[in-house]
Amino acid sequence: MRSGPRLTCDRRLVSPPLLHLLLMHYLTSLLVAGSSLAVALSSAAISETNHIVDELEHLLVDTDGFNDARFQKAITPCSNYVSGSQLLGRETAAQWIRVAFHDFATADVHSGTGGIDASIGFETLRPENSGSAMNDSLGFFAPFVNAHVSMADLIALSVIMSVGTCSSPNIIIPLRGGRIDATEGGLFGVPEPETDLETTLSQFSQAGFYQADAIGLTVCGHSLGSVHHGGFPQVVPESAVTPTNQGGGIHFDATPDIFDVDVLNEYLDWKGQRGGPLVTTDNITVRSDLRLYLSDNNATLQGLARSSSDFTSSCVSLLTRMINTVPASAQLTDIIQPVEVKPVNVSLTVDSAGRVSFSGYIRLLSSNFESTDLVSITWRSRSGQQAPAFAASATLAGTGNSSIFGATFYHFFNAIVDPDEGISSYTVKILQPDGKPSSSHSVTFLIEDTAIFLSAETATRADGNIALYAAILSAVFVHNVTAEISAPYPQSGTISPALLKSEVTFVQNGTRGLYNLFTAAIPAPPNLRQSTLDLIAYADGGVVYRDEFRRIASVGSN
C-alpha cells in the first residue's frame, strides 16, 4: 500500500404574454433603464437585475478577446508572475490561493466572524502572513473593485480562476457573490510552519474545518506553487536562490503550475518533491505539512489518492467551503452560472436634436450557439405595443476563445427609437444562418426610458469637476433628480480600496425633444474608471425611475 512516511499519534480532532406586458408596464417605474444586464422575462417569473452576479459573471466568463475583463490574464500562463520579474520564480495563481486561505483561516464560525472578508489587507505585517503574496494579489485585485464587486468576492473569484485555468480538464468551483469587505483586521491565528499540531488543528477547527478537512485543504492548496527562501528562510535555504530562481523557490510537486494530484502522489510514493519543503526541509520544527499529514497516519491522503477524480471532487468541495466561509452578516447569491444570451452595455441616449438611440451588445456563448448564428432585436413601445418598425439586426463585432466555459460571440446593434412611442422591453432572437430559430432562440428583457443617464457626455470641466448629464421624459413630472455616486478611495492600513458613497442633485438645464435635460457636477474621484452612479428621478405619487449602475468612464475635457 502506498503510504509515505508514518507516525503513530493521537487523533485529538477528528474530524402568460398580456399579463407580462401589464406587469412590465407597472414595473418600469422601479427598474433599471438599459442596465448592462436587464431583467429577463419568462413564463414563470420576472426577477430583478442582480449587478453583483452580472459583474462577477463578466470576470469569470470574459477572459479573452473582445470585452476581455483582463482578470485571467494575470495567470496566463499559469506559471506567470504578474507582479514582477519571471526570474523570481513566483507564481500568481498559487499566490491567489494562499491569500484566500490566509483570509479564511482566521474565521470563527461559532461567533460568525471572519472568513473571506478581505481583512487580510489589514494583516499583511503579521508574521503569519509573511511574503509578498498578500499585497501582490490585493494590488492586482484593487482596480476591479466597484459598487457591486467587493475585494472579498475577488479573493474568492481568484481561487476559482486559478483552479479552473490551471487544470485540464478544467475543474469548475462554483462561484457565489455578495461578500462584504472588512474595515479592520481580524483575529490572529493562521497556522505557520512552526505551529505545533495541536494548535494547528485548533485553528482549523475554529474556522469550521476538522482534522480530515484540514489535511485535505492543505494538500489541495499545495498542488500549485512553491515555498520561497525570501518569505520563509527558516524553511528554504539560501542555496535555493539562483539567477533564474531569484526568490529561491522550491516546488511542492513536479507540476507547480498545474492543479493536479501530483503533490499527493509524490508524497505517498515518496518520490519527486515528496510533498514539498514543508515536508522535507532539514529544519524539523517547520515541517508543518508533514506533521498534519501524519496526524492520522496518512489515512486521509490515502483516501484522496484512490483516484484523480476523488482528489478533484474533494478539492472542489473543500475549496468551495473555504471561499463560502463568510461573516454571518454576508448573504451570498445563488451560484453564478454562465449566461448564454447576455445583453452587455445596453443603453439609451438622447442627442441634442432629441433623437433616441438604443444600442449595445448581445453576447452569446458557444455552449449553445455558433459564431455564424444571427441576432435580431425587436422591442415594444412604452405602452407595450409591438410594430414592424420596432426591429434591428445585430452584427458580429468580436469573439473571445479561451474561456473555460467556451467561446464568446459579441453582436453589436444600434437602432433609433421613436421618442413618441418609446420602449419598454426588447426581445433578443437567435437564428441559425438559414433563418431557423436556435434552441434558445428568444429572450426578453425589460428596459425603462423615462430616466436616462447620458454617460457619453460625461466630461471634465475647466474647474476640474466632472460634468454629468441626464435626460428625463418631459411627460413625466419629476420633482427631484439625484444620483448616488459610488467611488473606490484609498484607505489606511490596506491596499484594498474603501467604497465611498455620495449624493448629487441635478438641475434642469434645457430640453431635448420630448426630454428635459438635467445637469450636475461632482469632484473628480481618484478612481474614475471604477466609479459608478445610480440615477434616480422622483415623480408624483411616490413613483421612482432609476437608471442604475452606470459607469463614469474615461472622460475628456470641454
C-alpha positions in Angstrom: 0.0 0.0 0.0 1.2 3.5 -0.8 1.6 5.2 2.5 4.5 7.6 2.5 6.1 8.2 6.0 4.2 7.1 9.0 3.9 8.2 12.6 1.8 7.0 15.4 -0.1 9.8 17.1 -3.3 10.7 19.0 -6.4 11.8 16.9 -7.3 14.8 19.0 -9.7 16.4 16.5 -11.4 14.1 14.0 -12.6 15.0 12.1 -48.9 34.4 -19.9 -47.9 37.4 -22.6 -50.6 40.0 -21.8 -50.1 39.6 -18.1 -46.4 40.1 -18.7 -47.0 43.4 -20.6 -49.2 44.8 -17.9 -46.8 43.8 -15.1 -43.8 45.0 -17.2 -45.5 48.4 -17.7 -46.1 48.7 -13.9 -42.6 47.8 -13.0 -40.9 50.3 -15.3 -41.1 52.9 -12.6 -38.9 50.8 -10.4 -36.4 49.0 -12.6 -33.2 49.7 -14.5 -33.2 51.7 -17.7 -30.9 49.8 -20.0 -28.6 48.4 -17.4 -25.8 46.1 -18.6 -27.9 43.1 -17.7 -31.6 43.9 -17.8 -34.5 41.9 -16.4 -35.3 38.7 -18.2 -38.9 37.7 -18.7 -40.1 34.1 -18.6 -43.4 32.3 -18.3 -42.6 31.5 -14.7 -41.4 34.8 -13.1 -39.8 38.2 -13.5 -36.7 38.7 -11.5 -34.8 41.9 -10.8 -31.3 42.6 -12.1 -28.5 41.5 -9.8 -25.5 43.6 -10.6 -23.2 41.5 -8.4 -24.0 38.5 -10.5 -23.6 40.4 -13.7 -20.2 41.8 -12.8 -18.8 38.6 -11.4 -20.1 36.6 -14.4 -18.2 39.0 -16.7 -15.0 38.5 -14.8 -15.5 34.7 -14.8 -16.5 34.2 -18.5 -14.9 37.1 -20.5 -11.3 36.0 -20.3 -10.1 36.6 -23.9 -10.5 38.7 -27.0 -13.4 41.1 -27.3 -14.5 42.6 -24.0 -11.8 40.7 -22.1 -12.2 41.5 -18.4 -8.4 41.0 -18.1 -8.7 39.2 -14.8 -7.4 35.8 -16.0 -4.5 37.5 -17.9 -2.6 37.5 -14.6 -2.4 33.8 -14.6 -1.9 33.2 -18.3 0.1 31.1 -18.5 -0.3 29.6 -15.0 3.5 29.9 -14.4 3.2 33.7 -14.8 4.1 36.1 -12.1 2.1 39.3 -12.8 3.7 41.5 -10.2 7.4 41.3 -11.2 10.2 39.5 -12.9 9.7 36.0 -14.1 13.1 35.2 -12.8 11.8 35.5 -9.2 10.2 32.1 -9.6 6.9 33.2 -8.1 3.5 32.1 -9.5 0.5 34.4 -9.2 -2.1 31.5 -9.4 -0.5 29.9 -6.3 -0.3 33.3 -4.5 -4.1 33.8 -5.1 -4.9 30.5 -3.4 -2.6 31.3 -0.5 -4.1 34.8 0.0 -7.6 33.2 0.1 -6.5 30.7 2.7 -4.9 33.3 4.9 -8.1 35.5 4.7 -10.3 32.5 5.5 -8.2 30.9 8.2 -9.0 33.4 11.0 -12.7 32.7 10.8 -14.6 32.0 13.9 -17.7 30.1 12.6 -19.3 29.9 16.1 -19.3 33.7 16.5 -20.0 34.3 12.8 -16.9 36.5 12.2 -14.1 36.4 9.8 -13.6 34.2 6.8 -13.4 35.6 3.3 -13.9 39.2 4.1 -10.7 40.9 2.8 -9.5 41.6 6.3 -6.2 40.1 5.1 -5.4 43.5 3.7 -5.0 44.9 7.2 -3.0 41.9 8.3 -0.1 41.8 5.9 2.5 42.9 8.5 1.8 40.0 10.8 4.5 37.3 10.8 1.8 34.7 10.0 1.3 36.4 6.6 4.9 36.7 5.6 5.9 37.0 2.0 4.8 39.1 -1.0 1.7 37.2 -2.0 -0.8 39.3 0.0 0.0 42.7 -1.3 0.9 41.3 -4.8 -2.6 39.9 -5.1 -4.6 42.7 -3.5 -2.7 45.2 -5.6 -3.8 43.3 -8.7 -7.4 43.0 -7.5 -7.9 46.6 -6.4 -8.7 48.1 -9.9 -11.6 45.6 -10.2 -13.4 46.8 -7.0 -16.6 48.8 -7.6 -20.1 49.3 -6.2 -21.1 45.7 -6.7 -17.8 43.8 -6.6 -16.1 43.6 -3.2 -12.5 42.8 -2.7 -13.7 39.7 -0.8 -15.6 38.5 -3.8 -12.5 39.0 -5.9 -10.4 36.9 -3.5 -13.0 34.1 -3.8 -13.0 34.5 -7.6 -9.3 34.2 -7.7 -9.4 30.7 -6.3 -11.9 29.7 -8.9 -9.9 31.2 -11.7 -6.6 29.7 -10.5 -8.0 26.1 -10.2 -10.2 26.4 -13.3 -7.4 27.8 -15.5 -4.6 25.7 -14.3 -6.3 22.3 -14.7 -7.2 20.1 -17.6 -9.9 19.2 -18.0 -10.9 22.4 -16.3 -12.0 22.0 -12.7 -15.0 24.2 -12.0 -15.6 25.5 -8.5 -19.0 27.2 -8.1 -19.0 31.0 -7.6 -21.3 33.0 -5.4 -21.1 36.7 -4.8 -22.2 39.1 -2.0 -19.2 39.0 0.3 -18.7 42.1 2.4 -15.3 43.7 2.9 -14.0 44.1 6.5 -12.9 47.6 7.7 -10.2 46.3 10.0 -8.0 43.3 10.7 -9.5 40.1 12.1 -8.3 37.6 14.6 -4.8 36.3 14.7 -4.3 32.6 14.1 -3.1 31.5 10.6 -1.1 28.3 11.1 2.6 28.9 10.5 5.4 26.4 9.6 6.5 26.5 13.3 3.0 26.0 14.7 2.6 22.7 16.6 0.0 20.2 15.6 -2.5 20.7 18.4 -2.6 24.5 17.8 -2.9 24.0 14.0 -5.8 21.6 14.4 -7.4 24.0 16.8 -7.1 26.9 14.4 -8.6 24.9 11.6 -11.4 23.8 13.9 -12.3 27.4 14.8 -12.7 28.1 11.1 -15.0 25.0 10.8 -12.5 22.6 9.3 -11.7 19.5 11.4 -8.7 17.1 11.0 -9.5 15.4 7.7 -10.7 18.8 6.3 -7.5 20.5 7.3 -5.4 17.8 5.7 -7.4 17.8 2.5 -7.5 21.6 2.2 -3.7 21.8 2.7 -2.8 19.2 0.1 -5.3 20.7 -2.4 -3.9 24.2 -1.8 -0.3 23.0 -2.3 -1.0 21.5 -5.7 0.3 24.8 -7.1 3.3 26.8 -6.4 6.4 26.8 -4.1 7.8 27.9 -0.8 10.4 30.7 -1.2 13.5 31.5 0.7 12.6 35.2 0.5 9.5 34.6 2.6 10.5 31.5 4.6 14.2 31.4 5.1 13.6 29.0 8.0 12.2 26.5 5.6 14.1 27.1 2.3 17.9 27.5 2.5 19.7 30.3 0.7 21.2 27.8 -1.6 17.8 27.6 -3.5 18.4 31.2 -4.8 19.8 31.1 -8.3 20.0 33.6 -11.2 16.8 32.1 -12.7 15.1 31.5 -9.3 15.9 34.7 -7.6 13.1 34.2 -5.0 14.6 30.8 -4.0 11.5 28.8 -4.5 11.2 25.0 -4.0 8.1 23.4 -5.6 5.5 21.4 -3.8 5.5 18.9 -6.7 6.9 18.5 -10.2 4.0 20.3 -11.8 3.8 23.5 -9.8 1.8 25.3 -12.5 -0.8 22.6 -12.9 -3.6 21.9 -10.4 -3.5 18.1 -10.2 -3.0 15.2 -7.9 0.8 15.1 -8.3 1.5 16.7 -4.9 -0.4 13.9 -3.2 1.1 11.0 -5.3 4.7 12.3 -4.9 4.2 12.4 -1.1 2.7 9.0 -0.8 5.2 7.4 -3.2 8.0 9.3 -1.6 9.4 10.4 -4.9 9.9 13.7 -6.8 9.3 16.6 -4.5 7.9 14.3 -1.8 5.2 16.8 -0.9 7.4 19.9 -0.9 9.7 21.7 1.5 7.1 21.8 4.3 7.5 18.0 4.4 11.2 17.6 3.6 13.0 20.6 5.0 16.0 19.8 7.2 14.6 22.1 9.8 12.3 19.6 11.6 10.4 22.3 13.5 8.9 23.8 10.3 7.7 20.5 8.8 4.1 21.7 9.2 2.7 19.7 6.3 4.3 16.5 7.4 3.0 16.9 10.9 -0.5 17.5 9.6 -0.4 14.6 7.0 0.9 12.2 9.6 -1.7 13.2 12.3 -3.9 10.3 11.1 -1.2 8.1 9.7 -1.8 9.3 6.2 -5.4 7.9 6.2 -7.0 11.0 4.7 -4.4 11.3 2.0 -4.6 7.6 1.1 -8.4 8.1 0.7 -7.9 11.1 -1.6 -5.4 9.1 -3.7 -7.9 6.4 -4.7 -8.3 8.1 -8.0 -7.7 11.5 -9.6 -11.5 12.1 -9.6 -11.6 11.5 -5.8 -8.9 14.1 -5.3 -10.6 16.6 -7.6 -14.1 16.2 -6.1 -12.7 16.5 -2.6 -10.7 19.7 -3.5 -13.7 21.2 -5.1 -15.8 20.6 -2.0 -13.1 21.8 0.4 -12.2 24.9 -1.6 -15.9 25.8 -2.1 -16.4 25.6 1.7 -13.4 27.7 2.2 -14.4 30.6 -0.1 -18.0 30.4 1.2 -16.9 30.8 4.8 -18.0 34.4 5.4 -19.2 36.6 8.3 -22.7 36.0 9.4 -23.7 39.4 8.1 -22.9 38.5 4.5 -25.7 36.9 2.3 -24.3 35.1 -0.7 -26.0 34.9 -4.0 -27.1 31.8 -5.7 -24.4 30.0 -7.7 -23.4 32.3 -10.7 -24.0 30.4 -13.9 -22.5 31.5 -17.3 -25.3 33.4 -19.3 -25.8 32.0 -22.8 -27.6 35.2 -24.1 -26.4 38.3 -22.3 -27.0 42.0 -23.0 -23.9 44.0 -22.4 -23.7 47.8 -22.1 -27.2 48.1 -23.5 -28.3 51.7 -23.1 -30.5 54.6 -24.4 -29.2 58.0 -25.2 -30.9 61.3 -26.3 -28.9 63.6 -28.7 -29.2 67.3 -28.9 -31.9 67.0 -31.6 -34.0 64.8 -29.3 -33.3 61.6 -31.2 -33.3 58.5 -29.0 -30.8 55.8 -29.8 -30.9 52.2 -28.4 -27.6 50.4 -28.6 -25.4 47.7 -27.1 -24.0 44.3 -27.5 -25.5 40.8 -27.2 -23.0 38.1 -26.0 -23.6 34.5 -27.0 -21.8 31.5 -25.5 -20.6 28.7 -27.7 -22.1 26.2 -25.3 -25.3 26.6 -27.3 -24.5 28.9 -30.2 -22.2 29.3 -33.2 -20.3 32.3 -34.5 -22.4 32.1 -37.6 -25.7 32.5 -35.8 -27.7 35.6 -36.4 -29.0 38.0 -33.8 -32.1 40.3 -34.2 -33.6 42.7 -31.7 -37.3 43.7 -31.5 -38.9 45.9 -29.0 -42.3 47.0 -27.6 -43.3 50.6 -27.1 -43.7 52.4 -23.8 -47.4 51.3 -23.8 -46.4 47.7 -24.6 -47.3 47.7 -28.3 -45.3 45.8 -31.0 -44.8 47.2 -34.5 -42.8 46.0 -37.5 -40.7 49.2 -37.3 -39.5 48.2 -33.9 -36.7 45.9 -35.0 -33.0 45.9 -35.7 -30.3 43.4 -36.6 -27.0 43.0 -34.7 -23.7 42.3 -36.4 -20.8 40.2 -35.1 -18.3 42.6 -33.6 -15.8 40.3 -32.0 -15.1 37.0 -30.3 -13.2 35.5 -27.4 -12.0 31.9 -27.4 -10.1 31.0 -24.2 -12.9 31.0 -21.6 -13.2 27.7 -19.6 -16.9 28.0 -20.4 -16.4 28.2 -24.2 -16.0 30.9 -26.8 -18.0 34.2 -26.7 -19.6 35.9 -29.7 -20.4 39.6 -29.4 -23.1 41.1 -31.7 -23.5 44.9 -31.8 -26.7 46.8 -32.6 -27.6 50.5 -32.8 -31.2 51.5 -33.5 -33.4 54.6 -33.4 -36.4 54.6 -31.1 -39.4 56.8 -31.9 -39.5 59.0 -28.8 -43.3 59.3 -29.1 -43.6 55.6 -28.9 -40.7 54.9 -26.5 -39.5 51.5 -25.4 -40.4 49.2 -22.5 -38.9 45.9 -23.4 -36.8 44.2 -26.0 -36.5 40.7 -27.3 -33.3 39.1 -28.5 -33.9 36.4 -31.1 -31.2 34.0 -32.2 -31.4 32.5 -35.7 -29.3 29.9 -37.4 -27.7 31.0 -40.7 -30.6 29.5 -42.6 -33.0 31.7 -40.7 -34.4 29.0 -38.4 -34.6 29.7 -34.7 -31.8 28.3 -32.4 -32.7 26.1 -29.5 -32.7 29.1 -27.1 -33.9 31.5 -29.7 -35.8 34.2 -27.9 -35.2 36.0 -24.6 -37.0 39.2 -23.4 -35.6 41.9 -21.2 -37.1 45.0 -19.6 -35.8 48.5 -20.3 -37.1 51.8 -19.0 -36.9 55.1 -21.0 -38.1 57.7 -18.5 -34.8 58.5 -16.8 -31.6 58.1 -18.8 -28.0 58.9 -17.7 -26.1 60.3 -20.7 -22.8 58.6 -20.0 -21.2 59.5 -23.3 -21.5 63.2 -22.4 -19.6 63.0 -19.1 -16.7 65.4 -19.3 -14.1 67.2 -17.2 -14.9 70.9 -16.7 -12.3 73.7 -16.7 -12.5 73.8 -12.8 -11.6 70.1 -12.6 -15.0 68.9 -11.6 -16.9 66.2 -13.6 -20.0 67.3 -15.5 -22.8 64.8 -15.6 -25.9 64.9 -17.9 -29.3 63.1 -17.7 -32.5 63.1 -19.8 -35.9 62.8 -18.2 -39.1 62.3 -20.2 -40.9 65.6 -20.0 -44.4 63.9 -20.0 -43.5 62.6 -16.5 -43.4 65.4 -13.9 -40.4 64.8 -11.6 -39.8 67.0 -8.6 -36.3 65.8 -7.8 -33.5 64.2 -9.8 -30.4 62.9 -7.9 -27.6 60.4 -8.4 -25.8 58.2 -5.8 -22.1 58.1 -6.6 -20.1 55.1 -5.6 -16.3 55.5 -5.9 -13.4 53.5 -4.5 -11.0 55.5 -2.4 -7.7 54.6 -0.8 -7.9 53.6 2.9 -5.3 53.4 5.6 -3.8 50.1 6.5 -4.6 48.1 3.4 -4.2 48.1 -0.4 -7.9 47.3 -0.7 -9.9 50.5 -1.6 -12.9 51.6 0.5 -16.1 52.3 -1.4 -17.4 55.8 -0.6 -21.0 56.9 -1.5 -22.2 60.4 -2.0 -25.2 62.1 -3.5 -25.5 64.9 -6.1 -28.7 66.8 -7.1 -29.3 67.5 -10.8 -30.9 70.7 -12.0 -33.0 71.2 -15.2 -30.9 72.8 -17.9 -32.8 72.9 -21.2 -34.8 70.4 -23.3 -34.1 67.8 -26.0 -37.2 66.9 -28.0 -39.5 65.1 -25.6 -37.0 65.0 -22.8 -35.8 67.6 -20.3 -32.0 67.9 -19.8 -30.6 67.8 -16.3 -27.0 68.5 -15.3 -24.9 68.2 -12.2 -21.2 68.3 -11.3 -19.1 66.3 -8.8 -15.4 66.5 -7.7 -13.3 64.1 -9.7 -13.0 60.8 -7.8 -9.5 59.3 -7.5 -10.5 56.1 -9.4 -12.7 57.5 -12.1 -12.9 54.3 -14.2 -14.2 52.3 -11.3 -16.7 55.0 -10.2 -20.4 54.5 -10.9 -23.7 56.2 -10.3 -27.4 55.3 -9.9 -29.6 58.0 -11.4 -32.9 58.4 -9.5 -35.9 60.5 -10.6 -38.7 61.1 -8.1 -42.1 61.6 -9.6 -45.6 62.3 -8.2 -47.4 59.6 -6.3 -44.2 58.1 -4.9 -43.1 56.7 -8.3 -39.4 56.4 -8.7 -37.5 56.0 -12.0 -33.9 54.6 -12.0 -31.0 54.1 -14.3 -28.7 52.0 -12.2 -25.0 51.2 -12.1 -23.8 53.4 -14.9 -20.0 53.9 -15.1 -18.5 57.3 -15.0 -16.0 56.2 -17.6 -12.8 57.8 -19.0 -13.6 61.4 -19.8 -12.3 64.2 -21.9 -12.2 68.0 -21.3 -14.6 70.6 -22.6 
